[in-house]
Amino acid sequence: MRALAKIVVLMFVVLALPNARNVAAFADCGQPVTNTGASPAGGALNVVSQQTGGNCGTDPEATIAGAAGTWHSHPICEDGGGALCNQTALCADGSPVMWVWFEAPDGEILSQGTFCPETGVTAQPQITNALVLRALRRIDLPKSELTVQPANGRTLVNFDTNFYTEQGAFDRTVRLLGQRVDLHIWPSQFNWVFDDGRSLSSTSPGAPYPHLDITHRYTRKGKLAPSVDTTYAARYRVNGGPWRDVTGTVTIPGSPVPLEVTTASPVLVGYH
């Protein structure tokens, strides 16, 4: 890695990347240090080497436009994924393609790009739909909380039992390959599992009584555990650019809710 840092010192001279300020040299700030924590770039990336030591953060060659900061780097996967993969993208000389970025103390990414010895640092890699979908699958998407009416955990045979959830749309922001990716996420489908061998798919989340959008009639008594699985769709934008649809969805299984189905017997309570 020291050899890589020296190569970058020679080749990563002042340049301007898209949406980035002019950069100084990729400074050789000392021995690389392995760091298995989350990448300063955020998202799914892991830092496999971090230039530290020496005068990093204060040395003029380790700053951008007078801002202190730290250079980071990791190899790039062929499929555009994170640092840990089995198919690392290779440069013409057989060395790994490196993703390098400069992070200010406040976490802002001031510059980024890919590095190969034969080309130096080039423009930042493209954020692909596959990479965004992979990130979407890693986000802690919420389970939908199932509400059943009647609300006492009991219902009757041959009665229109009401089901609904109140899960709505929400936003998340991640960093992929050093770039800000905004996600607008919403439930696109609900799969209602009634636990009696039957289920129902809908785009509606149901509604509380008296709006009986999602109902089910149980034909036998027993103790059951219905649930609702939620399929999420999303749109994304990179660095504040235009919104694009994410091709693909993520389904989150719901937690079962205890429900006892009973039969009702007529009881004479008086005459009128």
N, C-alpha and C positions, 0 to 999 in steps of 0.2 A: 504494500500500500504506500510505503515511503517513496518507492520509485514512481508510482502514479502521481503522488503529490508533486514531485519534482518535475515530471513531464507537464503537469498542469501549470506550474509556475512559468514554464517556458512558453506555453501556448495560450493560456487563458489570460491574455493581455486585455487592455481596455476594449470593451465591445458593448454593443447595445442589443439586448434581446427584446422581443415583442413584449410590451407592457412592463418593461423593467428599466431601472435606471442604469447608467453606465457603471461597469464593474471594474474593480482592480484585479490584481492577480489572485489566483487560487493559492493563498499563502501556504507555505510549508511551515505550519505552526508547531511542529514537534511530532512525536510518535503518535500514530493512530491508536485509538482506544476502542475496543469492542464494547458496544452498548446494545443490550438485548431488549431495552424498553421500547416504548412507542416512539415512532419517528416524530421529530419536531414538525415535519410536514403534515402530520396528522393522518387520519384515515387508517388504511390497512398497512401502511409501510412500516418497516422496521429499520432502524439504523444499524448497519453492519460495520460502519467505520465513521469516526468523528474526529476531525482534525482539532487537536487540543494542545495545550502546553505552550511554552514560549510566551510570546506577546499576543496571543490570539485575543481578539476583542478590542485591543488598543493599538496594535501595530497598524500603521497607515495602509500597508498592503493587504491587511485583513479587514478592510472597511469598504463600504460603498457610500459614496457621497458624504463622507465624514461620519457615517453611522457605524458604531461598533457592532460586532456580530461574529458569527461562527459559520465556517463552511462545513457542509455535511455531504456525504456521498454514499451511494449503494449501487450495486449492479441492477440492471433492468432485465426483467423476464421477457421472453419472446412474446408472451401473450399480453404484455402490458400490466402484469400483476405486481405484487409486492416484492420485497427483497428476497424472501425465502421461496425458492422454486427450484425445479429440476432442469429447466430449460432456459438458462441465462442467455440473453442476446449477446452476440459476439461481434467485436470489431474485425476489420480486415486482417489484422495481425494475430487474431485468435484470442486477444484479451477481452474481458467482459466490457460491454457498453456500460458506462457509469452515468448515473443520474446525480448531478451535483446541484446544490442550492445553498444560498446564503441567507441565514436567518438572523434578523435583528433581535436585540434583547426582549422586545415586546412581542416576539413571535411572528412578526410580519416577514414574509418571504420577499426579499428585495430583488433576487435574481435567481434563475434556474436554467438548466439546460442539460443536454447529454454530452458526454465526452468520449472520444476515441482518439488515440495517439495520432492517427493520420488526418483527422478532421478538426481537432480541437473541440471547443464547446460550440454546439449548434443550438437551434431553437428548441424550446421545450416540447416534449413528446405530446402526442395527441391523446386526449381523454376519450376512450372508446366507450361505446354502449356496454360492451362486455365488462369493462372495468367498473363502470357505474353500477351495473346489475350485481356484480360481485360485492361491491360496497353496500348496496341495499340489503343484500342477504346477511351481511354482518351487523347491520344496525339492530339494536334491541327494539324491534317492532312490537307494539303492545298487543296482548291478547284482548279480544273483545269480551266484555263482561256480559254474560247472558242473564236476562231477567225473565222470569216466568210468572204469568198471572193465571189463576189466583196466586197471591203472593205468600202464602203460608207453607209452601213446599208440598202442597197436596192439590190434586185435581180429580175430576171424575171421569169415569168411562163414558165415551160418547159425548164428551163435552168439548167445545171449542177452546182449547187451552191456548193462551196467547204467549208469543215469544217475541222479544226484541232486544236490541243492544243500542248503545248510544255512542259507539266509536265513530269519530269523524276524521276529517283531514287534518294534517299537521305538517310542519316543515322541519327539516334537519339540514345541517351544513357539515360537510366533511372535507378533508384535504386529501387529494389524490395526486401523486407525483408532484407535490409542492404547489398544487393549484387549488383554489377554492371552488368547491362544487356544491351548489345549493340544490336541495331536493324538496319537491312538493309531493307529498305522499297521501294517498286516500284509499279507503276500502272500495274495491271495484266489484267484489262479490262476497256473499256470505253463504256458507254451507251449513244448514241447520240439521244436526244429527239428533233425531228424537229418541234413539236408543231402543226402538222396538223393531228394528230392521228397516225402517224407512227414514228418508232424509229429503231435504228440499234445498235447491239453490236459488238465490235471488240477488238482485242488486239493491234491494231495499233492506235497511237495518231493522225493519219492523217498527212498531210504535206502541205506546202504552194505550190501554183501554181508555176511551171507547173505539179507538182506531185499530181494528183487528186486521193488520196487514199480513202477519204471519201467524197462522193458527194450525193446530193439529189435533185430531181426535184419536185418542187411544181406545182400542177395542177390548183390552184386557187390563185387569188390575195387576199391580205389582210395583216393586221399587226399581226405579230407573234413574239414569244419569244423563240427561240430554246435554248437548254442548253446541257451540257455534264456532266454526273455523272461518277465519277472515283472510281473504286474498287481497293483497295490497298491490296497487299500480303506482307509478310515479312519473314525474317529469323532472328534468334536471337542466341546469345551466352552468357554464364554466366561466369563472371570473366575471360574473355579471353579464354574460352574453345572452344570446337568444335561448329561449326555452326549447327543449327537445323531449320527445317521449322516450321513456326507457322501454326497450323491447324486452318483455319478460315481466313476470310477477313473482311475488313471494307470498306463500300461504303460511299463516300462523295458526296452529291448532288451539282451540279454546279449552278452558277448564270445565270439566263436567259439573253440573248442578244437581244435587239430590232432589228427586221428585217421586212422590208416592201417588200412584193412581188407584183410586178406590171406587167402590160402587155405592150408590145411594139407595136407601130403603125408605119408602114412604112411611111417615109416622102421623097418626091421627092426634092432633093437638086440641081439637074441640070442634063444636058445631056453631054455625052462625044462623 
